[in-house]
């Protein structure tokens, strides 16, 4: 059998070091059984190179139907990249404001919003696994031109709005780390440049990029976990707020914060992103057992990833619920004026209004309460949150644009340039239509290898 060479940036994936080389994946025609309803096209990529060049996940030795940590590790990655959207600076600010306004009373909203987000991401992952298409491609195939274009414009505006607060959040982190020496506009420029720099990791393999995101999530867990330890919130009140779905004495401000929590967790472009990321794993869609197994492992991975993101969000909300609930601006001014960070006291007006804390003021007052180390550790966590979410937002924009706007073109990488930065276009045959008559007749969906029935 001749060696297949894909010439794709993901071909040299470190995952090849973890799994044995695929055997029997490219089979002779007589061993492949009855022909599929969709005849192969001459320029269709071989199955060993399809998707992002990731090798087959079903060439390892554990039998089908048994849980394998090795296979779970092979599937690990897309869920953690997706979970970054649950940890962006917008989420961090929503958490701290909810804690400052309602204390621990809205922790149950955070819990159930995360579970709802897991359900949405579960459906997105199943769509990508079963059909071999992301949500943008499916929308293009089903919707007429006008609603499809409006849908693309609205989701791109949502991504732009999300990226704005992510870039500004990262710029605030640079400002805090430099003690004000780097202005916000300078932080924005640095963020734009280093985002494209980090995206060059894409050229060194998908697993290296996923490992970098894992490092950023670890930094967030450690930094915000440190703030949780030094703040020492009341564990009894925290558990009551987490497990009892009630909000005694709440009014309009608390309602706004509850809506903000749900809006920060459920992000539409993240559904597009996850349905595209799962395509980075090679799945034999002619075998229902492989599809079922891939869905199981992606669900486990997404559950672990969103559990980590929930714990980090819980840390932030609990810290500010303990330290700033019902605090006034005058109290915050006095705390900072009597600390080693007294120069920051002027950012709080001297009145008895309830303090309206944001991610900048939140870091400052943490430093005033618990020492300068708390301020810089908060800034490092905020930097990791903003940098990682800016990168995933860029990828989401790429996936949405290439699937919704350019469905009959193939986006091929330019050597040395990350895919999210610059792409070149060359024609390719149109995607197989999901409107195939068999889809209506038996509930089957045509994937790249033919019709499969979702489990």
Steps between C-alpha positions, in 0.01 A plus 500: 500500500648832397549756773242776503639852521245769582721813512288641781627693807329253729660193338789501746262480797673376819201270541683265261743438784219386730320259269633227271488578128161427342482157347246384252346846479547537125341176384480349152175557319393137533540511880288807552160337463211649303558840340374812676215707368742787441763392243856611579632794306847489343632786710360379832773468760585145614345407831838505673533868412143617536398761757807666655738217424453338840561124480221256559397468864379145452827329415592445867459164669224550766182328376199702396258587778760503779619823661862584431700785654725484197210568267366772730839669482491476121159670496602763759548848357192639322299520821767697684539742209122543505498556879720810457186692402363428851806672649544817296528845667126555444425193711748611765338843526152348506611273787654776711208736449251226592701429814524867595127563440341174624767328706458121477131512406554451126747212511222259403437707186867452406468124558188452289623734227814286473289183477291662225823597323615137523176389333551748214861396452400135512258554212764696306755221543249234390423703187867511401563135584195352325489714185865598459381859461502794738194708582588768245514246218168348602338845514628573152353176365156548652435875487431716195744775412335794676447346847839328469670835438313666787599213728864536397495878563343464845744232614796700370375805692471281810859382454622858451318611815645210695852562369481867598454426869764224480760734348415781743514256793848391393605866467378565856712207618810653336414834664476340845819297456695811393360718782336728244808545280333325204188694399188323379568577134849356536360188660255462212783517245708247696200266519438515125865427420553218748169337405623445145839397637346229717285386210822400324500201735237372259784424257677273750212262557152501643606333824756771574231765459264305728779463757553877498132559571520242777787699652295819495205325669738367766629853562144625546417217741811567711471880509127523572533205738760700692257790532237255630738367765605842629140632500374196700128527415240358736463139381155451653353805329676401178343151497156641575530746212620222271242231580186696593336669197373808681591865537345648817478878503603532136374773271568650160883525537526131589274406208726689261802317635326162462420577136860613451632168636291300252596730212869473583487119513283423194692646203364412153832516318639242742251246362634563149855464634446169679321337207806585286766402754375142537574446131870503590469135610484232232179297534382216279144614434412176323501324841222591740695364796787740425260794482339398829840464665621838371186666636562338838862616525422852382225520762737387775764749389252788477365415847850510650587824320181681604537371856840670514356821356213490751742466791703798376185713461392385846832618644451850357136537607572367849797732553303811411191376680707471816708817471275754327139407563315820603826695528488876435737716300605675820593168659703398193675840504591462868632146448731607218604825667627302801687240294830486313305572180370837626566663162206300358251632758401791274320266256221458758274805554449607860128434538273241658375348174549127457833434330464427128802276453649394166799287403741793550356620831458141611872431461588822679281437801624140525850645524386749763341225710744214461825664392664593169557133415124452471484788248771359274372143525153626402654681202683184388177301511319775311778503240468124447120531469515785250781357290350152467147624426629744237664211317194275512284793386728535198457132419123526540493788253705297253273195522183705469628699203634205303186290551230766469653739249723280285332158492622399154860599562768324694709703743856379465780623726771728371843366608629682806173685563239379753169395348310753711709785358524449122343243269511433130209362303479229239185339356374166624185295435199600709425316821264198485154633576336417828171521310562154360170310465627230735526762774124550497425135445701335777648776713851447358755775446757487221851542639819514296507120473130449431171480683511434873223484753546722807497324833 
